Amino acid sequence: MAKRGGFPGGMPGNMNNLMKQAQRMQRQMEESQKELESKEFTATAGGGAVSVTVTGSKEVKAVKLSKEAVDPDDTEMLEDLIVAAMNEALKQVDEANASVMNKMTGGLGGFGF
C-alpha cells in the first residue's frame, strides 16, 4: 500500500502543543491586559502642585491642584503643569504595558508589540 503525504489522524504532536501554548499565552495576555487596565497611575508636576491619576486604559480618574498652583494671572503655567503631569502618567501606563508585553514575549521583537 502506498503512503500518502501528511499526518494520519490530524496535526502532529508538536503542532498541537504549539497551538496549546499559543492559546495559553493569549489567555495570559488577556488577563495581564485586564489587570493593567484596572491599575491606576499617578504623576505629579511642579513639585507636587499638580497631580494626575489615570487608569491603565488611559482614562483620567483625577486631577488635583494645590492652591499655590492656581494663579489667575498665570493660567499658562497651570496648563503646562497639567500637560506635564498627564504626559508623565500616560508614559507610566505605556511603560507598564511594554513591561507586560516583554514578559509575555520573552523580549522577542518584530511582532508589532
C-alpha positions in Angstrom: 0.0 0.0 0.0 1.4 3.4 -0.9 1.8 6.0 1.7 0.2 9.3 1.2 1.7 12.6 2.4 0.5 14.3 5.6 0.0 13.1 9.1 -2.6 10.4 9.8 -5.1 11.4 12.5 -4.7 15.2 12.3 -2.0 17.6 13.5 1.4 16.2 14.6 2.1 16.4 18.3 4.4 19.3 18.1 1.9 21.5 16.2 -0.8 20.5 18.7 1.5 21.6 21.6 2.3 24.8 19.8 -1.4 25.6 19.4 -2.0 24.9 23.1 0.9 27.2 24.1 -0.4 30.0 21.8 -3.8 29.7 23.4 -2.4 29.7 26.9 -0.2 32.7 26.0 -3.3 34.6 24.6 -5.2 33.9 27.8 -2.3 35.2 29.9 -2.0 38.3 27.8 -5.7 39.0 28.1 -5.6 38.5 31.9 -2.5 40.8 32.1 -4.2 43.4 30.0 -7.3 43.4 32.2 -5.1 43.7 35.3 -3.2 46.6 33.8 -6.4 48.4 32.8 -7.6 48.2 36.4 -4.4 49.8 37.8 -4.1 53.5 38.5 -1.0 55.6 37.7 -0.4 58.9 39.3 2.1 61.5 38.2 2.9 65.0 39.6 4.4 68.2 38.2 5.6 71.4 39.7 6.9 69.8 42.8 3.5 68.2 43.6 1.4 71.3 42.7 -0.5 69.3 40.1 -1.3 65.6 40.4 -3.0 63.5 37.7 -4.3 59.9 38.1 -5.1 57.7 35.0 -6.1 54.1 34.7 -4.2 51.5 32.6 -6.8 52.0 29.9 -5.7 55.7 29.8 -8.9 57.1 31.4 -8.4 60.2 33.5 -9.6 59.5 37.0 -8.5 62.6 38.9 -6.7 65.9 38.6 -5.7 67.6 41.8 -4.3 71.1 42.1 -2.7 72.7 45.1 -3.9 76.2 45.9 -0.4 77.6 45.1 -0.7 76.3 41.6 -3.8 78.3 40.9 -2.7 81.8 40.0 -5.4 83.7 38.0 -2.7 85.9 36.5 -0.7 82.9 35.2 -3.0 80.3 33.8 -0.5 79.2 31.2 1.8 77.8 33.9 -1.0 75.8 35.4 -1.9 74.5 31.9 1.7 73.5 31.3 1.8 71.7 34.7 -1.4 69.7 33.9 0.0 68.7 30.5 3.3 67.6 32.0 1.6 65.5 34.7 -0.8 64.0 32.2 2.1 63.1 29.8 4.1 61.5 32.7 1.1 59.5 33.9 0.4 58.2 30.3 4.1 57.4 29.9 3.8 55.2 33.1 0.9 53.4 31.5 2.9 52.8 28.3 5.9 51.5 30.2 3.8 49.1 32.3 2.2 47.8 29.1 5.6 47.4 27.4 6.8 45.5 30.5 3.8 43.1 30.4 4.3 42.5 26.7 8.1 42.0 27.2 7.4 39.4 29.9 4.9 37.6 27.6 7.1 37.6 24.5 10.3 36.9 26.3 11.8 40.1 24.8 11.3 38.9 21.2 10.9 41.8 18.8 9.3 42.0 15.4 5.8 41.1 16.4 4.4 44.6 16.5 4.3 44.8 20.3 
